[in-house]
Amino acid sequence: QVQVAESGGGLVQAGGSLRLSCAASGSISATVAMGWYRQAPGKQRELVAGITVGGSTNYADSVKGRFTISRANAKNTVSLQMNSLKPEDTAVYYCRVATLTGNFYWGQGTQVTVSS
């Protein structure tokens, strides 16, 4: 059984910062990538940022220059530093883990609300 737990969401004013963290544990094979997705009300879930075990990163255009993803491979953890937050960043943020065996595991999500 695999557990993926996110933390760090909350309410912040526009222009503020938040840091999200995610930890994967349990019977998990080697991870190849971890990432953050978000889903706003009435919208599809979208990729925010991803990082491979080798350290390669990719970001949604809407967050480039504001968000930074990082990971600690040995601990199967990933963080998302979010700066200069905007009201349109409001969403439930989910962590996803991709393993070498081709499995994907999702966390329960954490709410991020940015007030104007």
C-alpha positions as CSV (number, residue, x, y, z in Angstrom):
1,Q,0.0,0.0,0.0
2,V,1.2,3.5,-0.9
3,Q,0.4,6.7,0.9
4,V,0.9,10.1,-0.6
5,A,0.3,13.0,1.8
6,E,0.3,16.7,1.0
7,S,0.5,19.6,3.4
8,G,1.0,23.3,3.4
9,G,-2.1,24.7,1.8
10,G,-4.1,27.6,3.1
11,L,-5.4,31.1,2.6
12,V,-3.1,33.8,1.5
13,Q,-3.5,37.3,0.0
14,A,-2.5,38.0,-3.5
15,G,1.2,38.6,-3.8
16,G,1.9,36.3,-0.9
17,S,3.7,32.9,-0.7
18,L,3.0,29.4,0.3
19,R,5.0,26.2,0.4
20,L,3.5,22.8,-0.3
21,S,5.1,19.6,0.7
22,C,4.4,16.0,-0.4
23,A,5.7,12.7,1.0
24,A,5.2,9.3,-0.5
25,S,5.6,6.2,1.7
26,G,4.7,2.5,1.9
27,S,5.3,-0.3,-0.5
28,I,6.5,2.0,-3.3
29,S,9.0,1.0,-6.0
30,A,11.5,3.4,-7.3
31,T,10.0,6.7,-8.3
32,V,10.9,8.3,-11.6
33,A,9.0,11.5,-11.2
34,M,6.9,13.5,-8.8
35,G,4.7,16.4,-9.6
36,W,2.0,18.9,-8.6
37,Y,-1.3,19.3,-10.3
38,R,-4.2,21.5,-9.5
39,Q,-7.9,21.6,-10.1
40,A,-10.0,24.7,-9.8
41,P,-13.8,24.6,-9.6
42,G,-15.4,23.8,-12.9
43,K,-12.0,23.2,-14.6
44,Q,-9.9,20.2,-15.5
45,R,-7.0,19.1,-13.5
46,E,-3.8,20.5,-14.9
47,L,-0.1,20.0,-14.4
48,V,1.6,22.8,-12.4
49,A,5.1,21.5,-12.1
50,G,7.0,18.2,-12.3
51,I,10.5,16.9,-11.5
52,T,12.3,13.7,-12.4
53,V,14.6,11.7,-10.3
54,G,17.4,13.2,-12.4
55,G,16.3,16.7,-11.4
56,S,14.7,17.8,-14.7
57,T,11.8,20.1,-14.2
58,N,8.9,21.4,-16.2
59,Y,6.3,24.1,-15.3
60,A,3.0,25.3,-16.6
61,D,3.5,28.6,-18.5
62,S,1.2,30.3,-16.0
63,V,3.5,29.6,-13.0
64,K,7.0,30.0,-14.6
65,G,9.1,32.4,-12.7
66,R,6.8,32.3,-9.6
67,F,6.8,28.6,-8.6
68,T,9.7,26.3,-7.9
69,I,9.6,22.6,-7.5
70,S,12.3,20.6,-5.6
71,R,12.6,17.1,-4.3
72,A,14.6,14.9,-1.9
73,N,15.0,11.6,-3.7
74,A,16.1,9.5,-0.8
75,K,12.9,10.5,1.1
76,N,10.4,10.5,-1.8
77,T,9.4,14.0,-1.0
78,V,8.7,16.9,-3.2
79,S,8.0,20.6,-2.4
80,L,6.4,23.4,-4.3
81,Q,7.4,27.0,-3.4
82,M,4.8,29.3,-4.6
83,N,5.5,33.1,-4.7
84,S,3.7,36.1,-6.1
85,L,0.4,34.2,-5.8
86,K,-2.6,35.3,-7.8
87,P,-6.3,34.7,-7.2
88,E,-6.3,32.5,-10.3
89,D,-3.9,30.1,-8.5
90,T,-6.8,29.2,-6.2
91,A,-7.4,25.5,-6.5
92,V,-7.0,22.1,-4.9
93,Y,-3.4,21.1,-5.3
94,Y,-2.6,17.4,-5.8
95,C,0.7,15.5,-5.6
96,R,1.3,12.7,-8.0
97,V,4.1,10.1,-7.8
98,A,5.1,8.1,-10.9
99,T,7.0,4.9,-10.3
100,L,9.5,2.8,-12.4
101,T,6.8,0.1,-12.8
102,G,4.5,2.5,-14.5
103,N,2.1,3.1,-11.6
104,F,0.8,6.5,-10.5
105,Y,-0.3,7.5,-7.0
106,W,-2.2,10.6,-6.0
107,G,-2.6,12.4,-2.7
108,Q,-5.9,13.6,-1.4
109,G,-5.2,17.2,-2.3
110,T,-4.7,20.4,-0.3
111,Q,-6.7,23.6,-0.8
112,V,-4.9,26.8,-1.8
113,T,-7.0,30.0,-1.7
114,V,-5.6,33.3,-2.8
115,S,-7.7,36.4,-2.0
116,S,-7.6,39.6,-4.0
